[in-house]
Amino acid sequence: MLLKLHKLCGKHERYLSTSLAASQSFRKWYQQLWTTKRTNMPPYGHFTQIGDPVLRDRAAVVPAECVDSKEVHAIVDQMVHVLRKYDCVGIAAPQIGVSLRIIAMEFRRSIKQDLSEASYKARQMSELPLTVLINPKLTVTNYTKHKHPEGCMSVRGFSADVERYEGVKISGVNRQGAHTELVLSGWNARIAQHEMDHLDGKLYTDHMDRSTFTCTCWEAVNTKSGRVEIPFYK
């Protein structure tokens, strides 16, 4: 079989003589040069990163008739799995590549072990049982603002000071469709505000004190002569 390959620049033609099997192998190789194959689809088992358009879209409302569906249950299960795998306190569906208005929050007792007592108290932290909210709505109950360092698994390796309201009320439905409402204060109120931002296509970098934007491993970079990696997997 003869394959004719035209040069893009010039009038010369080149002929390649090959067997049928070889030509098929060549065709597959050639297609790989311009065909992008998606080997991983949402809901992801990792966090999407800043730059991914899904993080800038306003997430869609979950239809009431779909709340208790196996599809939404699968998304919620994956969110909780990723939340706990990465030892986080909050996650929104866009962070696993799904543009739906779903969040999950959990502040476990074990997290306290990684913080100093002074930081824990200064940031008004407290335990929060696993809470899943579909189509959540948030209202501010205490307009006093506090500025604390805040990070995000979708802006991996960085943090900055962000002002948040001290108290909020957040409501929505759980995975069974039952109405749920929480009154939160301190750090848990911050978590709720952070996750609600994700549903509106916002990141903490939109609100941060830019002068405090910091690479969380800058000291290690210096100590190890730059040989530091920021992992996006776990």
C-alpha angles and dihedrals in degrees: 000000000000123000117196114210114190118206111235091219116043137017100266121116126206125204123205118198113206143148122262093255092049092049091053090051089049091050092053091048092048093049091053089063092068107016116088112208117204108218094172127048134182139305082064127202089223137052120271112235135230107279094045106118091223089072091058099047123095102247119240125248114254107240111245092238091056099050094091094039126122089241094058091042089055091051092049092047090052092048092053091045092053092042091057097036090059094039094239134154099219144017136180125206094247087062089069092042099266116121098210130118100255128125135178127199133185132161106191126201091239091066090068090066090067094053134070116248089241093055092045091055097039091054092046093235125178139162118280121190118229107287124184118191126186118199091000125193124201132203127181116242099174117035095194108119129216127192118217137153110275132187136185133208087223090059094045119197099017141086140178141180113272130184116228135173116263097228136028141166116221126187138175140121128291124230091278092053097253117143113253129187131182133184108210135185138182117001095355089057087052091053091052093049091048093051093044088055089058090058090056095049095258132130131198087252087072091061103029130118094251093208089065097050103130141179102235093216100044092122092053089049090059095041094050097041092249095307095131129122128202105213121216093190138058 
